[in-house]
Amino acid sequence: MEKPAISKSRSQQASKVDKPTSNVHEHAETGRSFWPFKPLSGLYQDVFIILSWIAIWQIGRIVEYTEHASVWFPAAGYTLACFLVLGWRAVVPIMVAAIAITVWNGHNYLLPLSNVEMMWGGVLFGVAHMLPYYAGASVLGHLLRKPDVTTPQLIVSFLIIGCISSLVATQLVIGSLVLTNQMSAADIKEAMLPFWIGDMAGVVVLAPLFAGLLVKISAASKIDLLAFSNCASSDLHSYFKKVAINLALILFVMLLAKLTQSRDSAFAIFFLAITHMWIACTESTKRNVISLAISSLCIVLLVHIFALMDYVKVYQFALNVIAANALFGIAIPQLQADNALLKDRVFVDTLTQAYTREYLAQRSALEMAQSRESGSSLYFVMFDLDKFKRINDELGHVDGDNALRRLSQVTKDIVRKADVFARFGGDEFVLLLPNINEQNALNLVEKVREGINAIIISEVSLSSSFGVTLMQQSDTLETLIQRADRALYASKEKGGNTITLK
Ligand SMILES: Nc1nc2c(ncn2[C@@H]2O[C@H](COP(=O)(O)OP(=O)(O)OP(=O)(O)O)[C@@H](O)[C@H]2O)c(=O)[nH]1
């Protein structure tokens, strides 16, 4: 049978109606395949969090704007992701990491503080840093576990939470740094904005990737990210091509800024929104967040290499906006998959995998119009199992269902690609045979009759009766059904297992 050709819209072409998508999450990317070790727990997990947090914090120093203020602070995203995935279990390792980094930093910035003072500074920093992200992660985790929250609602919530928690973290951490004499009060004004956008970029751009990794690495994940899994990916080669275009664009606009030394040219980075939206709409969630992380890392490295620190805030604002856009794109492939599933449910009968009556109505309108226009023939066939009620009554409904499934398979194997085979209801089926002469139509129907007659269910052989009619110019679907139904009734009158042409 041919694929349905009811509508020619792009989304409909993309969804294959004749191959029902039985499970949208079939290709859910929730396996731990990339992580070759046993999932971490207990002390191993704590040590992993401490070391990875410190390493991620260090990466943020590539674009330190002023002392203590990095305009790209991946540790913020990592903290939020840790709390989201591990809950309170992440508090101790992050606190240890915060203290270690504060002491290390104190020595690095040559602060005139004793080790004990620096450790207290670390505790205060840890609390100030963790509190807002813990609160944000708790709200987000709660929303994630609610089944009625949609993907777009989750994404809006994540963006709001990312914006607010990073703002609060900025205020608290700067306060803690000033309180513990690690930062001068005079520097607050200069540090505030870069600090905030740095944290926000860390959260909005990187937290989704960190959360995805932690879910796979940890044995004690509090969340699953199934809701964000989709299979709308192209092949790997095509994905790499898109990422390469992204990187080339970043390189081009940042080189432009370096050569022109003009702040205006830095704004060209916003063109990246186009390529990221392209990835978001055509690739899986995982690839989407990975490409955002690659772009942000690349921008940060180029700021460093090309000495573009004067424009870094433009780049970071751009990254936040682009990431927010791209995250919304996650919903698009998912909506497409849901749409395809819905269409399958409406157009394909779940028991027999024949088309439904709804599909028949739409497809016959098309076929009838085409037949009128071209003058080609269109045969309409109704058929029904003989004494099916008895099969149900004597053998049970499981065998009855089996009979319907076998009938459907046999019929599908016989009809041509262009024919339409639909379940009209109960044990009644319809065949729409376009572009065929009377003899061939009757031969085809005879083959179906014989095929059904050869089916044996629990030692009972099936048989069916057929009513066949040729579409006339004045016919509507209703008149076709009526005529075919009368022909079918005549076959039943003759004792069944017969074909009648009217
Ligand atoms: N097992 C099963 N039975 C179904 C399904 N849909 C309808 N039926 C049964 O199909 C039977 C149809 O019976 P009738 O329309 O009276 O016809 P019949 O017994 O085949 O008799 P004739 O058509 O006159 O030969 C009813 O018993 C329905 O309950 C289904 O999805 N599965």
The ligand as an SDF file (V2000), in Angstrom:
LIG
                    3D

 32 34  0  0  0  0  0  0  0  0999 V2000
  -12.6660  -10.0740   18.8510 N   0  0  0  0  0  0  0  0  0  0  0  0
  -13.1840   -8.9480   18.3790 C   0  0  0  0  0  0  0  0  0  0  0  0
  -14.4860   -8.9460   18.0280 N   0  0  0  0  0  0  0  0  0  0  0  0
  -15.0230   -7.8220   17.5160 C   0  0  0  0  0  0  0  0  0  0  0  0
  -14.2740   -6.6370   17.3860 C   0  0  0  0  0  0  0  0  0  0  0  0
  -15.1060   -5.6960   16.8640 N   0  0  0  0  0  0  0  0  0  0  0  0
  -16.3000   -6.2710   16.6890 C   0  0  0  0  0  0  0  0  0  0  0  0
  -16.2690   -7.5540   17.0770 N   0  0  0  0  0  0  0  0  0  0  0  0
  -17.3410   -8.5660   17.0670 C   0  0  0  0  0  0  0  0  0  0  0  0
  -17.6030   -8.8750   15.7170 O   0  0  0  0  0  0  0  0  0  0  0  0
  -18.8920   -9.4810   15.6910 C   0  0  0  0  0  0  0  0  0  0  0  0
  -19.5850   -9.0350   14.4040 C   0  0  0  0  0  0  0  0  0  0  0  0
  -20.7430   -9.7160   14.3360 O   0  0  0  0  0  0  0  0  0  0  0  0
  -21.8670   -9.4160   13.3030 P   0  0  0  0  0  0  0  0  0  0  0  0
  -21.6690   -8.0570   12.7180 O   0  0  0  0  0  0  0  0  0  0  0  0
  -23.1760   -9.6670   13.9710 O   0  0  0  0  0  0  0  0  0  0  0  0
  -21.6440  -10.4020   12.1450 O   0  0  0  0  0  0  0  0  0  0  0  0
  -21.2330  -11.9180   11.9850 P   0  0  0  0  0  0  0  0  0  0  0  0
  -21.3520  -12.7140   13.2400 O   0  0  0  0  0  0  0  0  0  0  0  0
  -19.8670  -11.9010   11.3750 O   0  0  0  0  0  0  0  0  0  0  0  0
  -22.3010  -12.4190   10.9860 O   0  0  0  0  0  0  0  0  0  0  0  0
  -22.3610  -12.0980    9.4600 P   0  0  0  0  0  0  0  0  0  0  0  0
  -21.5910  -10.8630    9.2100 O   0  0  0  0  0  0  0  0  0  0  0  0
  -23.8070  -11.9280    9.1690 O   0  0  0  0  0  0  0  0  0  0  0  0
  -21.7540  -13.2680    8.7830 O   0  0  0  0  0  0  0  0  0  0  0  0
  -19.6060   -9.0590   16.9700 C   0  0  0  0  0  0  0  0  0  0  0  0
  -19.7540  -10.1780   17.7950 O   0  0  0  0  0  0  0  0  0  0  0  0
  -18.6470   -8.0810   17.6130 C   0  0  0  0  0  0  0  0  0  0  0  0
  -18.6370   -8.1750   19.0290 O   0  0  0  0  0  0  0  0  0  0  0  0
  -12.9140   -6.6620   17.7940 C   0  0  0  0  0  0  0  0  0  0  0  0
  -12.1940   -5.6840   17.7140 O   0  0  0  0  0  0  0  0  0  0  0  0
  -12.4200   -7.8280   18.2750 N   0  0  0  0  0  0  0  0  0  0  0  0
  1  2  1  0
  2  3  2  0
  2 32  1  0
  3  4  1  0
  4  5  2  0
  4  8  1  0
  5  6  1  0
  5 30  1  0
  6  7  2  0
  7  8  1  0
  8  9  1  0
  9 10  1  0
  9 28  1  0
 10 11  1  0
 11 12  1  0
 11 26  1  0
 12 13  1  0
 13 14  1  0
 14 15  2  0
 14 16  1  0
 14 17  1  0
 17 18  1  0
 18 19  2  0
 18 20  1  0
 18 21  1  0
 21 22  1  0
 22 23  2  0
 22 24  1  0
 22 25  1  0
 26 27  1  0
 26 28  1  0
 28 29  1  0
 30 31  2  0
 30 32  1  0
M  END
$$$$
